[in-house]
Amino acid sequence: MILTGREAIYLELAHFYERLISLGLMKEGEALPSVREVALNNRINPNTVERAFKQMVADGFVVAIPKKGFFVANLGDVAARLKEVRDAVQSLRDKGYGEDEVLRAVQEVYKDHD
């Protein structure tokens, strides 16, 4: 894995594993590498890895089992939600909206929601 520095390290890490899961390269019930292993292999703080894994739990991609680790969740609901979002974005793209416009609108919606 190559960390680009374009976003917080924990988010890059979470997005990396979420992509693997979304692409089916990691299957339901499969264990993620240990926090320590990921930290050592990527030369990052274990707390950063823990934060990334907890973010993936919050996003519904993995489940945490105490004393066992983190495992790929049942993605039926997550996959359906991601497809819905992708379809909406594709529709906007088909209508001629640019990436910057869509991203700006999403940021505004979530800023207004907080």
N, C-alpha and C positions, 0 to 999 in steps of 0.2 A: 504494500500500500504506500502511495506517495501522498504526503500531506502538502497541500499547496499554499496554505496560509490565507486563502481567500475568505475563510470564515473561521470561527472559533474551532480549535482542534477537536473538542468533544463533538461538535456538530459534524465536522468532516468525517470523523470516525463513525458516528452513528449513521450518517448518510451512506458511507461505504458499505456497511453491513446491511442496511436497508435495501440497497441496490442488489446485493447478492441474494437476499431473501426474495425480493420482488421478481428477480430474473429466474428464480427457481434453483439457483446454485446451492442454496441451503434449504433444506426441507423441514417441514413441521416436525417438531420434537428433537431436531438435531441440536447438539450443544454448541454454543459459541466457544471460542477459545477462552481460557481463563483470563481474568483481568490482569493477573501478573504476566502471563505469556504475551498478551497484546502490548502491555507496557514495555516489557523488555525488548520485544521484536521491533518496536517502533520508537524506542528511546523517549517515551513520554511518561509522565507521572501516573501511577496507578489510580490516583483520585480522578484524573481526567478520563481514564478508561471507564471507571465506575460511573461517572457522570454520563458518559455516552451511552452506556448500557441501560442506565435508568431512564434516559431520554427515549430509548427504543421501547422500553416497557410502557412508558407514557403514550408513545405513538402506536402501541398495539402490535409491534413487530416481534417482540420477545416476551417471555415470562421469566420471572426470577423464582428460583426454587432455593430457599435458604439451605446453606451448607452443601449445595449441589452445583449451583451456577446459573447461567442464563441459557434459555432454550428458545428456539424458534417457535412462535405461537401459531395457532390455527389462524390462517390469514383470510379465511372466507370473507369476513366483514371488512377487513383492511383492504383486500384486493378490490372488493366492490366499490369501496369509497374512493380508492385511487383511480379506478376506471372512470368513475363519475367526474372526478376533478379533471382527469386527462381529456375526457370527452368535451367538457366545458371549455377548456383551454384550446383544444383543437378547433372547436366551433368559432371561438374568437379569432383565432389565427386565420381560419378560412374566410372570415368576414373582413380581413385586412388589418386587424389590430397587430401592432408590433409588440415584441417581447417587453420593451421598456414600458409601454402603456399598460400592459396586463400586470406586470410586476408592481407598478406604481399604484394601480387600482387595488390590488390585493393588499398591499401595505396600508393603504388608506382605510380599507374595510376593517382590517384587524386593529389598526390604531384607534379607529372610532369605537370599536367593540370593547377595548380595554377601558 
